[in-house]
Amino acid sequence: MNEYKVRSFNYQEDRIFNGNKFLIGNGLYGLRGTLDEFTKKDNVGLLASGVYDQHGKKIREPLNLFNPFYTTVYLNNKKIKYEDAKEFLLELDLETATLKRVSVFDDLIITSKRFVSSVHSHTLGRRYVIKALKDLNITLKSGIDLDIYELNGPHYLIKKRLKDGSVYKAVGVTNEEKTITLDLIQKPSSVDTIRDIKEPLKLLKEFNVFLSKGEEFVLDSFVSIFIGEKMPSDNQEVKELEKRGFDSLYQEHCYTFKKRFQNALIETDNLEINFNLAYAVYQLLILENKELTTSISARGISGQTYKGAVFWDTEIFMLPFYLLTNPSFAKNLIEYRLKTLKGALDKAKKYGYKGAFYAWESQEFGQDACSLYNVSDAVSGKPIRTYFADKQIHISGDIAYAIANYLKFTNDYSILFKGGLKVLLEISNFYLSYAQKENGVYHLNDVLGPDEYHERVNDNAFTNYLAKYTVEITLNYLKSFAHLLGLQYDSLALQDFIDNIYLPKPNKEGVIEQFQGYFALEDVSIEQLKTRLKHPNEYWGRVASSTKIIKQADVVTLLVLFPDLFSEGIKRANFAYYFPLTEHGSSLSSSMYGLLAIELGDLDYGLQMFFKSSQADLDPKQKLWAGKVYIGGSHPASAGGAYKCLVFGFMGLKVSNGQVIFEPKLPFGTTFMQFNFYFLGKKYNLSIINNKVDVQELKEGAL
Ligand code: BGC
């Protein structure tokens, strides 16, 4: 039996990490998996995705909202401490996206369960229950904590606490003049006395209740969130929630999420694969929301790290999951890049280029949040100049690749007419203007490939092949559709670039040089390099740049994204060559290695990489620091990569001539895999039993 639950029996193990691991959310809001009594020092977080703010010259980042579930319990005037519980359980139910907490003390049991609604996007709910194990007089303080954790705050210029009848309101006005309102209604079962109490930056009610042995006190909390220009004038929404009642809202949420979860799941006869995949699927599902006007950021909804910005992670690592399980949300992600074209045009102009140079770290309007000093020295804290923003030009090609992928899986050409073709043309124009032509050959000099440890290199193989592909598909689509849109383009110039861009060829051992001059760099092992670090958190780019050690899959990414360009022999040679040189300093790396390993028949290693990728948020051994810059949080690209390993790796999904085909290579001991997927607007079920493939069309709505 599959059991899709993640548990902790001792929260103290790793409080910050557990906040990510037990995260719940609905794409718009992410509620970290912290305990009811926790405060800002425990990184409590209710993140609003795509809502940004900047304090002074500090980093612009997404907002943490006030915490509506702050609760403490007192027995005989003594605060009950969660560490004193005889038994403790925190349980994330992946099927329903709900978090349950149980603490058993000598005299009472605390149980709470919470959800972020997958039906009503701006709604949260929690039920908090105290069961008396003997006759007790209990005091409970519960309400909104406005004193919240902020990575680069303070983000609120004004914080107001208001009471309007039964509704508690916390109102905040941000530096960027957004008004955030949190409405809360708390509904106790029965209680002896209630009073409003004021503690600094808290809006609390105090409940006093006498419980006889075996009796329960139940407190339901209903929360509505508003983000906009001003505070809403009535409390209708939260009152409506109260009227509906906790059970009804909770069940409705669970039912809806469970349907989506089952729709997206992959099942096999290996329970370990099932569980890890389910966790990855969960992490990706809690990021989906049709109301999201931006896109998914690299740390999802787990916190303020990485500026809440959208990287290539979304297009290359996560998009395939949504294409197969929820194409209409996949379309939203593509549309975000169409809407933010202006930001990309402005960026190119700023650096003196034509066309569209997308932000390396894109915020809501496509502006680049990536600073020129993106990491810092681990000892002195001094900022280190990095060239991610100005030189990581593969980002534009990644977006072109994603548009082509979207078309391949959906046939929805409307995207080209809604701005997609213009985006492709502008990206191509950018590559043409970035390129330097020497002796008839185009070079993309002074760039960064995916391996960020080597900056300002010439002719990164991944980037050059991607640029060629981009211009090639652009020209094809332009030839078919440009006249319908009145788009002007220089066909000869585009063709000349396609024909003459420098494409590094494999050497006589079959290895493709990652960039010009890479082969001449120092040979060291990862272990040797580690000994050169001055501090365990030191940014590796500092010590790795003069050596062959790379941060993440680079040439390997090229081989995975363009599987038809190179022979099996070349792929083997490159895998073998780059494997010992890759530090996997980014969680994006393992799935690329996993996918190539599976293709080459090393199924054990492929499985190992699948596990590594799917466990990024289950296993606390992730890098949390780049120098003094905190980079912790959840890793949705890694979850997307894990999904890719199963679907495109072990199940062998390929699209060829408009047809989807499966060439399975199941891992050792696994004889069965099945999942549902969308392809060209239809829904299918695929099952593989002993390498025999069966695909059945499903009626829409069927699971
Ligand atoms: C990786 C990038 C990635 C970013 C966000 C960096 O460490 O090198 O490739 O896009 O993290 O996940």
Boltz pocket constraint, residues with backbone or C-beta under 6 A from the ligand:
constraints:
  - pocket:
      binder: B
      contacts: [[A, 298], [A, 311], [A, 312], [A, 313], [A, 450], [A, 452], [A, 551], [A, 552], [A, 585], [A, 586], [A, 588], [A, 637]]
      max_distance: 6.0
